[in-house]
Amino acid sequence: MPTAMAVAVAVSPPFLGRTLRKTFSGRRIPNSDVRFSIKAIFWGPKKAVEPTKQELSLGDFSLSELGAEGDTSSFDKDRKLSVRVVSSISEILPHEWDACSVDAAGPDKFNPFLTHGFLSSLEETGCAVKYQVSSLHITFPSADEAGKLKEKGFLQRVGMQYHWKNHNYRSFDDFLMDMKQSKRKTIRQERKKISAQNLTMKRLRGYEIKAKHWDTFYKFYRNTTDNKWGSAYLTRDFFHEMASKLGDGVLLVTAEEGDELVAGALNLIGGDTIYGRLWGCLPHAYYPNLHFEACYYQAIEAAIELNLDKVEAGAQGEHKIQRGYMPVATYSCHYILDEDFRKSISNFLIREQAQLEYVMKVLRESGPFKDNAT
């Protein structure tokens, strides 16, 4: 049975400036302990796990106002909060979950992968499964959240992704003017080859994306996973379900040759970011430079058009640098119960971080932008 686990309080953001106290003891929980939340999703091979009996209620809490000098004064009537574990995200109303999933930094940092629509689509279509785990892993927290988790005993791992940054560009050509002449010339040549191959690029959102698009895109997705020896953990129904729930938050870039859809790239739109995630094409199809156009250049044009701050193109692929996507640090946090295992991993992470920081420095110094551009 698919499962989701969350501790969620559907209260507006001002709640973060108050403290919780356990009602049966009256002992207040320090405010620093409740300023961030842990959000996680697990998926993998669909192996059945026998359900275990557990106490799902974590107790009741009451809410107190934080005074001017750290004192607390009760509300006219104590506000009671009940914390429990639920077996499915469907047990939580979408608007309540989404109210809690907004990043503490504000709605501009809204992450579509944490929405009720995205997570419930994974669960309802069988893409999320239940595991018995002996460790806790949190991927892609902010730098601030990662620092707080480190203080709580989590091991911190530094990773690297490639992001494009919008410096208030008015057009794609405006962006190109920030690049070195040789890189600018290469990109223009790559883009010209798309029309020379009789390909038509489209950016579709919301109602513009029809069922036929998702059925064909699923073939692209399976072609990619089959060729890359990957696991197709997403189902055909997932794409239909996600699109129906996220609406204009989905951006599908398509390439057509005549009336035939031959390739596509899936993006999700957040508060200030386009997240590029999946790409695929017809089996045995080969169109030079189409991957760069569909995954990188179309996303840049969309970000400029929508006045978004950046495009996250994910990990891997130093070829992204020459197309304007620069390396940035990402974080993950890991709580390992076994002390010996934890020590070994900790030693590795220290060595890995030093090497990664050196690699990022070298890559940034050899970037495609003019010296005064970024």
MOFENJO-V976592 format. One record per pair of residues at least 24 apart in sequence whose ideal C-beta (glycine too) atoms are under 8 Angstrom apart, sorted by the first residue. I is the first residue (numbers start at 1). J is the second residue. D is the distance in whole Angstrom. If there is no record, write none. Layout:
# MOFENJO-V976592
i j d
I J D
I J D
This chain:
# MOFENJO-V976592
i j d
1 51 7
1 87 7
1 88 8
1 130 7
2 88 7
2 122 8
2 123 4
2 124 8
2 126 7
2 128 5
2 129 6
2 130 7
3 87 5
3 88 6
3 123 8
3 128 8
3 129 8
3 130 4
4 41 8
4 86 7
4 87 8
4 88 6
4 89 4
4 119 6
4 123 6
4 128 7
5 40 8
5 85 6
5 86 7
6 39 7
6 86 7
6 89 7
6 92 7
6 97 7
7 37 7
7 38 8
7 58 8
7 83 6
7 85 8
8 37 8
8 92 6
8 96 7
8 97 6
8 100 4
9 81 6
9 100 6
10 93 8
10 95 8
10 96 4
10 97 8
10 99 5
10 100 6
11 99 8
12 99 7
13 102 7
13 104 8
15 63 8
16 104 7
17 66 6
18 63 6
18 64 7
18 65 6
18 66 5
19 63 8
19 64 6
19 66 6
19 72 7
20 61 5
20 62 7
20 63 6
20 64 8
20 81 7
21 61 7
21 62 6
21 64 6
22 59 7
22 60 8
22 61 6
23 59 8
23 60 5
23 61 6
23 62 5
23 78 8
23 80 7
24 59 7
24 60 8
28 64 7
28 72 7
31 66 7
32 148 8
35 104 7
35 148 7
36 104 6
36 141 8
36 144 8
36 145 5
36 148 6
36 149 8
37 100 7
38 136 8
38 138 6
39 101 7
39 114 6
39 138 8
40 136 7
40 137 7
40 138 6
40 139 8
41 113 8
41 119 6
41 122 7
41 128 7
42 128 7
42 129 7
42 130 8
42 131 6
42 133 8
43 122 7
43 127 6
43 128 5
43 129 6
43 233 5
44 129 6
44 131 7
44 231 8
44 233 7
45 129 7
45 231 7
46 126 7
46 129 5
47 129 7
49 129 8
49 130 5
49 131 7
49 132 6
52 132 8
54 85 8
56 84 5
56 85 5
56 86 8
56 87 8
57 82 7
57 83 8
57 84 5
58 83 4
58 84 6
58 85 7
59 83 6
88 123 7
89 116 7
89 119 5
89 120 5
89 123 6
90 120 6
90 123 7
90 124 7
92 116 7
94 120 8
103 142 7
103 271 8
105 142 7
106 271 8
107 271 5
108 271 4
108 272 5
108 309 8
109 142 8
109 270 7
109 271 5
109 272 7
110 270 5
110 271 3
110 272 8
111 270 5
111 271 8
112 246 7
112 249 5
112 268 4
112 269 7
112 270 5
112 275 7
113 268 7
113 275 7
115 245 8
115 246 7
115 249 8
116 245 8
117 242 7
117 245 3
117 246 5
117 249 8
118 242 6
118 245 7
118 246 7
118 268 8
120 245 7
121 238 6
121 241 4
121 242 4
121 245 6
122 238 7
124 241 6
125 234 8
125 235 5
125 237 4
125 238 4
125 241 6
126 235 6
126 237 8
127 233 6
127 234 5
127 235 6
127 238 5
134 337 6
134 338 7
135 334 7
135 335 6
135 336 5
135 337 6
136 334 7
136 335 4
137 332 7
137 333 7
137 334 5
137 335 8
138 332 6
138 333 5
138 334 8
139 332 5
140 330 6
140 331 7
140 332 7
141 331 6
141 332 7
141 333 6
142 331 8
143 329 8
143 331 6
145 331 8
146 331 4
146 332 8
146 333 6
149 333 4
150 333 7
153 335 7
154 333 4
154 334 6
154 335 5
155 333 7
155 334 5
155 335 7
155 336 7
155 342 7
155 345 6
155 346 6
155 349 6
156 331 6
156 332 8
156 333 6
156 334 8
156 349 7
157 331 7
157 332 5
157 333 7
157 334 7
157 349 5
157 352 7
157 353 8
158 329 6
158 330 7
158 331 6
158 349 8
158 352 8
158 353 5
158 356 6
158 357 7
159 315 7
159 329 7
159 330 4
159 331 7
159 332 6
159 356 8
160 315 7
160 327 5
160 328 7
160 329 7
160 330 7
160 356 6
160 359 8
160 360 6
161 312 6
161 313 7
161 314 6
161 315 5
161 327 7
161 328 6
161 330 5
162 313 5
162 314 7
162 315 7
162 317 7
162 320 4
162 321 7
162 325 4
162 326 7
162 327 6
162 328 7
163 310 5
163 311 7
163 312 5
163 313 7
163 325 6
163 326 7
163 328 5
164 296 8
164 299 7
164 300 6
164 303 7
164 310 6
164 311 4
164 313 7
164 324 5
164 325 5
164 326 8
165 309 7
165 310 5
165 326 7
165 374 7
166 303 5
166 304 6
166 307 8
166 308 6
166 309 6
166 310 6
166 311 8
167 373 8
167 374 7
169 304 5
170 304 7
171 304 6
172 297 7
172 300 6
172 301 5
172 304 7
174 304 8
175 300 6
175 304 7
175 324 7
178 369 6
178 370 6
178 373 4
178 374 7
179 324 7
179 368 5
179 369 6
179 370 7
179 373 7
180 368 6
180 369 7
180 370 6
183 322 6
183 368 4
186 322 7
187 297 7
187 323 6
187 324 8
190 289 4
190 292 6
190 293 7
190 297 8
191 289 8
191 293 6
191 297 6
193 288 6
193 289 5
194 255 8
194 287 8
194 289 7
194 290 7
194 293 5
197 257 8
197 287 6
197 288 7
197 290 8
198 257 6
198 258 7
199 255 5
199 256 7
199 257 6
199 262 7
199 287 6
199 290 7
200 255 7
200 256 5
200 257 8
201 253 7
201 254 7
201 255 6
201 293 6
201 294 7
201 298 6
202 253 7
202 254 5
202 256 7
203 251 6
203 252 8
203 253 6
203 298 6
203 301 8
203 302 6
204 251 7
204 252 5
204 253 8
204 254 6
205 248 5
205 250 7
205 251 6
205 252 8
206 247 5
206 248 4
206 250 7
209 243 6
209 250 7
209 252 5
211 240 7
212 261 8
213 252 6
213 254 7
213 261 7
213 264 8
214 239 4
214 240 5
214 243 6
216 261 5
216 264 7
217 252 7
217 264 5
217 266 7
217 280 7
219 280 8
219 282 7
219 283 8
220 263 7
220 264 5
220 279 8
220 280 3
220 281 6
220 282 7
221 278 6
221 280 5
222 280 8
223 280 5
223 281 7
223 282 7
223 283 5
224 278 7
224 279 7
224 280 4
251 299 8
251 302 6
253 294 5
253 295 8
253 298 5
253 299 7
253 302 8
255 281 8
255 287 7
255 290 6
255 293 8
255 294 6
262 287 7
263 287 7
263 290 6
263 294 6
264 294 7
265 294 4
265 295 5
265 298 7
265 299 8
267 299 6
267 302 7
269 306 7
269 308 7
272 308 5
272 309 4
272 310 7
273 308 6
273 309 6
273 310 5
273 311 7
273 312 6
274 299 5
274 302 6
274 303 5
274 306 8
274 308 6
274 310 8
274 311 5
274 312 7
275 312 5
276 311 6
276 312 7
276 313 5
276 314 6
277 314 7
292 323 6
296 320 7
296 323 5
296 324 8
296 325 7
297 323 7
300 324 7
318 363 7
321 363 6
321 366 8
321 367 6
321 368 6
322 368 5
323 368 8
324 368 6
324 369 8
326 363 8
326 364 6
326 367 6
326 374 7
327 359 8
327 360 5
327 363 5
327 364 6
329 360 7
